[in-house]
């Protein structure tokens, strides 16, 4: 993995289950009914003794060392060296589903042609320096796309501003 490796980060505390990311992805990529390259999962958890549902958008994370790439017997799945985006050459895919079994997140989808397809991190947009469709559509700004350093910087700024706001609103109790 290089410092240019792009990935996607989802702040689950911000996700409000509007599913705008799912819709934007389908529209941007012209996906028919069936395959979803972005799915919002509902997960039941217990926090502080209270049962609740949290929402977890599940895109391809474009892993540093993708298990799907290693599992593919034909080399249809490959990682771009310039930015680490994991893509699929559908002409090489034989539909064996080895990638699906290898992916710990269950990301690979199979269309009507029985070939694997998945999130491309909107390579047609990100290659031009533009945001992904899911990132643009998210009203809660829960989806961040970029290098680990870029995402870390955004999160540090976000939480620093949040902490300052809480301090000035008197939400911190002094000992």
C-alpha positions as a LaTeX table, in Angstrom:
\begin{tabular}{lrrr}
\hline
Residue & $x$ (\AA) & $y$ (\AA) & $z$ (\AA) \\
\hline
Unk1 & 0.00 & 0.00 & 0.00 \\
Unk2 & 1.36 & 3.42 & $-0.93$ \\
Unk3 & 0.66 & 6.88 & 0.48 \\
Unk4 & $-1.36$ & 7.52 & $-2.71$ \\
Unk5 & $-3.73$ & 4.65 & $-1.85$ \\
Unk6 & $-7.31$ & 5.91 & $-2.01$ \\
Unk7 & $-9.92$ & 4.43 & 0.28 \\
Unk8 & $-13.36$ & 5.19 & 1.59 \\
Unk9 & $-14.24$ & 5.93 & 5.21 \\
Unk10 & $-17.75$ & 5.89 & 6.64 \\
Unk11 & $-18.46$ & 7.74 & 9.88 \\
Unk12 & $-21.22$ & 5.53 & 11.26 \\
Unk13 & $-22.09$ & 8.13 & 13.92 \\
Unk14 & $-23.21$ & 10.45 & 11.13 \\
Unk15 & $-25.11$ & 7.98 & 8.94 \\
Unk16 & $-28.88$ & 8.52 & 9.27 \\
Unk17 & $-30.10$ & 5.74 & 6.93 \\
Unk18 & $-31.33$ & 8.08 & 4.19 \\
Unk19 & $-29.74$ & 5.75 & 1.60 \\
Unk20 & $-28.88$ & 8.69 & $-0.66$ \\
Unk21 & $-25.49$ & 7.01 & $-1.19$ \\
Unk22 & $-27.18$ & 3.87 & $-2.56$ \\
Unk23 & $-29.35$ & 5.84 & $-4.96$ \\
Unk24 & $-26.52$ & 8.10 & $-6.13$ \\
Unk25 & $-24.30$ & 5.09 & $-6.80$ \\
Unk26 & $-26.95$ & 3.30 & $-8.86$ \\
Unk27 & $-27.72$ & 6.43 & $-10.88$ \\
Unk28 & $-24.08$ & 7.42 & $-11.45$ \\
Unk29 & $-23.13$ & 3.93 & $-12.61$ \\
Unk30 & $-26.33$ & 3.10 & $-14.51$ \\
Unk31 & $-26.96$ & $-0.02$ & $-12.43$ \\
Unk32 & $-30.12$ & $-2.02$ & $-13.13$ \\
Unk33 & $-32.28$ & $-3.65$ & $-10.46$ \\
Unk34 & $-30.23$ & $-6.21$ & $-8.57$ \\
Unk35 & $-26.57$ & $-5.33$ & $-8.03$ \\
Unk36 & $-25.84$ & $-2.64$ & $-5.44$ \\
Unk37 & $-22.29$ & $-1.36$ & $-5.22$ \\
Unk38 & $-23.19$ & 0.58 & $-2.06$ \\
Unk39 & $-25.48$ & $-1.01$ & 0.50 \\
Unk40 & $-26.58$ & 0.36 & 3.86 \\
Unk41 & $-26.81$ & $-2.43$ & 6.41 \\
Unk42 & $-28.86$ & $-2.13$ & 9.58 \\
Unk43 & $-27.07$ & $-3.56$ & 12.62 \\
Unk44 & $-28.67$ & $-4.06$ & 16.03 \\
Unk45 & $-26.35$ & $-3.18$ & 18.92 \\
Unk46 & $-26.54$ & $-2.56$ & 22.64 \\
Unk47 & $-24.90$ & 0.66 & 23.81 \\
Unk48 & $-24.98$ & 1.71 & 27.45 \\
Unk49 & $-27.64$ & $-0.93$ & 28.12 \\
Unk50 & $-29.92$ & 0.38 & 25.36 \\
Unk51 & $-30.76$ & $-1.68$ & 22.28 \\
Unk52 & $-30.68$ & 0.35 & 19.10 \\
Unk53 & $-30.13$ & 0.10 & 15.37 \\
Unk54 & $-27.11$ & 1.67 & 13.71 \\
Unk55 & $-26.62$ & 2.05 & 10.00 \\
Unk56 & $-23.51$ & 0.94 & 8.19 \\
Unk57 & $-22.91$ & 1.87 & 4.55 \\
Unk58 & $-20.96$ & $-1.03$ & 3.00 \\
Unk59 & $-18.99$ & $-0.02$ & $-0.11$ \\
Unk60 & $-15.85$ & $-1.68$ & $-1.40$ \\
Unk61 & $-13.03$ & $-0.33$ & 0.76 \\
Unk62 & $-10.39$ & $-0.70$ & $-1.99$ \\
Unk63 & $-8.20$ & $-2.60$ & 0.46 \\
Unk64 & $-4.44$ & $-2.20$ & 0.66 \\
Unk65 & $-4.06$ & $-5.93$ & 0.07 \\
Unk66 & $-7.38$ & $-7.03$ & $-1.45$ \\
Unk67 & $-8.33$ & $-10.64$ & $-0.71$ \\
Unk68 & $-10.59$ & $-10.63$ & $-3.77$ \\
Unk69 & $-7.63$ & $-9.86$ & $-6.04$ \\
Unk70 & $-5.60$ & $-12.72$ & $-4.59$ \\
Unk71 & $-8.51$ & $-15.15$ & $-4.90$ \\
Unk72 & $-9.32$ & $-14.37$ & $-8.55$ \\
Unk73 & $-7.98$ & $-17.25$ & $-10.70$ \\
Unk74 & $-8.03$ & $-15.25$ & $-13.95$ \\
Unk75 & $-6.51$ & $-11.95$ & $-12.80$ \\
Unk76 & $-9.76$ & $-10.13$ & $-13.62$ \\
Unk77 & $-9.46$ & $-8.13$ & $-10.38$ \\
Unk78 & $-6.57$ & $-5.71$ & $-10.28$ \\
Unk79 & $-5.31$ & $-2.78$ & $-8.24$ \\
Unk80 & $-4.26$ & 0.41 & $-10.01$ \\
Unk81 & $-0.69$ & 1.24 & $-8.99$ \\
Unk82 & $-1.19$ & 5.01 & $-9.15$ \\
Unk83 & $-3.99$ & 5.20 & $-6.57$ \\
Unk84 & $-4.76$ & 1.70 & $-5.30$ \\
Unk85 & $-8.30$ & 1.63 & $-6.68$ \\
Unk86 & $-9.43$ & $-1.99$ & $-7.10$ \\
Unk87 & $-11.16$ & $-2.62$ & $-10.44$ \\
Unk88 & $-12.53$ & $-5.58$ & $-12.41$ \\
Unk89 & $-11.87$ & $-6.47$ & $-16.04$ \\
Unk90 & $-15.21$ & $-8.14$ & $-16.84$ \\
Unk91 & $-13.76$ & $-9.64$ & $-20.04$ \\
Unk92 & $-11.51$ & $-11.82$ & $-17.85$ \\
Unk93 & $-14.13$ & $-12.69$ & $-15.21$ \\
Unk94 & $-15.49$ & $-16.24$ & $-15.41$ \\
Unk95 & $-18.11$ & $-15.78$ & $-12.67$ \\
Unk96 & $-16.57$ & $-18.38$ & $-10.34$ \\
Unk97 & $-17.34$ & $-16.31$ & $-7.19$ \\
Unk98 & $-13.94$ & $-16.98$ & $-5.57$ \\
Unk99 & $-13.72$ & $-13.20$ & $-4.98$ \\
Unk100 & $-17.04$ & $-13.18$ & $-3.13$ \\
Unk101 & $-15.94$ & $-15.98$ & $-0.82$ \\
Unk102 & $-12.60$ & $-14.24$ & $-0.17$ \\
Unk103 & $-13.94$ & $-10.74$ & 0.52 \\
Unk104 & $-14.50$ & $-10.29$ & 4.29 \\
Unk105 & $-17.14$ & $-7.65$ & 3.57 \\
Unk106 & $-19.23$ & $-9.52$ & 0.96 \\
Unk107 & $-18.78$ & $-6.70$ & $-1.52$ \\
Unk108 & $-18.61$ & $-8.44$ & $-4.93$ \\
Unk109 & $-21.92$ & $-8.37$ & $-6.79$ \\
Unk110 & $-22.95$ & $-10.40$ & $-9.83$ \\
Unk111 & $-25.10$ & $-8.94$ & $-12.59$ \\
Unk112 & $-27.30$ & $-10.59$ & $-15.18$ \\
Unk113 & $-24.17$ & $-11.52$ & $-17.14$ \\
Unk114 & $-22.94$ & $-13.54$ & $-14.11$ \\
Unk115 & $-19.75$ & $-11.41$ & $-14.02$ \\
Unk116 & $-18.41$ & $-9.74$ & $-10.91$ \\
Unk117 & $-18.94$ & $-6.03$ & $-10.48$ \\
Unk118 & $-18.41$ & $-3.67$ & $-7.57$ \\
Unk119 & $-17.71$ & $-0.12$ & $-6.51$ \\
Unk120 & $-15.10$ & 1.53 & $-8.71$ \\
Unk121 & $-14.66$ & 4.44 & $-6.31$ \\
Unk122 & $-16.17$ & 6.44 & $-9.19$ \\
Unk123 & $-12.79$ & 6.22 & $-10.93$ \\
Unk124 & $-14.22$ & 8.27 & $-13.80$ \\
Unk125 & $-14.71$ & 11.13 & $-11.31$ \\
Unk126 & $-11.90$ & 10.65 & $-8.77$ \\
Unk127 & $-9.30$ & 10.47 & $-11.57$ \\
Unk128 & $-10.30$ & 14.07 & $-12.36$ \\
Unk129 & $-10.10$ & 15.15 & $-8.70$ \\
Unk130 & $-13.88$ & 15.09 & $-8.25$ \\
Unk131 & $-15.72$ & 13.44 & $-5.32$ \\
Unk132 & $-17.56$ & 10.14 & $-5.66$ \\
Unk133 & $-21.32$ & 10.10 & $-6.22$ \\
Unk134 & $-21.97$ & 8.62 & $-2.76$ \\
Unk135 & $-19.80$ & 11.24 & $-1.06$ \\
Unk136 & $-21.53$ & 14.07 & $-2.90$ \\
Unk137 & $-25.02$ & 12.73 & $-2.14$ \\
Unk138 & $-24.52$ & 12.14 & 1.60 \\
Unk139 & $-26.29$ & 14.97 & 3.44 \\
Unk140 & $-24.63$ & 14.03 & 6.74 \\
Unk141 & $-21.11$ & 14.08 & 5.25 \\
Unk142 & $-20.63$ & 10.57 & 6.64 \\
Unk143 & $-18.68$ & 9.35 & 3.60 \\
Unk144 & $-15.11$ & 10.47 & 3.05 \\
Unk145 & $-12.95$ & 9.43 & 0.11 \\
Unk146 & $-9.23$ & 10.04 & $-0.28$ \\
Unk147 & $-5.88$ & 8.88 & 0.98 \\
Unk148 & $-5.54$ & 7.84 & 4.62 \\
Unk149 & $-3.69$ & 11.11 & 5.32 \\
Unk150 & $-6.44$ & 13.21 & 3.69 \\
Unk151 & $-9.20$ & 11.41 & 5.57 \\
Unk152 & $-7.28$ & 11.62 & 8.88 \\
Unk153 & $-6.80$ & 15.37 & 8.41 \\
Unk154 & $-10.52$ & 15.88 & 7.77 \\
Unk155 & $-11.47$ & 13.80 & 10.82 \\
Unk156 & $-8.99$ & 15.64 & 13.08 \\
Unk157 & $-10.43$ & 18.99 & 11.96 \\
Unk158 & $-13.99$ & 17.74 & 12.39 \\
Unk159 & $-13.46$ & 16.46 & 15.91 \\
Unk160 & $-11.36$ & 19.44 & 16.97 \\
Unk161 & $-14.20$ & 21.75 & 15.90 \\
Unk162 & $-16.72$ & 19.53 & 17.68 \\
Unk163 & $-14.67$ & 19.59 & 20.90 \\
Unk164 & $-14.31$ & 23.39 & 20.77 \\
Unk165 & $-18.05$ & 23.76 & 20.23 \\
Unk166 & $-18.83$ & 21.51 & 23.20 \\
Unk167 & $-16.35$ & 23.42 & 25.37 \\
Unk168 & $-17.92$ & 26.79 & 24.53 \\
Unk169 & $-21.45$ & 25.46 & 25.04 \\
Unk170 & $-20.46$ & 24.34 & 28.52 \\
Unk171 & $-20.97$ & 20.63 & 27.85 \\
Unk172 & $-17.69$ & 19.71 & 29.47 \\
Unk173 & $-17.93$ & 19.41 & 33.24 \\
Unk174 & $-14.94$ & 20.74 & 35.12 \\
Unk175 & $-13.58$ & 18.58 & 37.92 \\
\hline
\end{tabular}
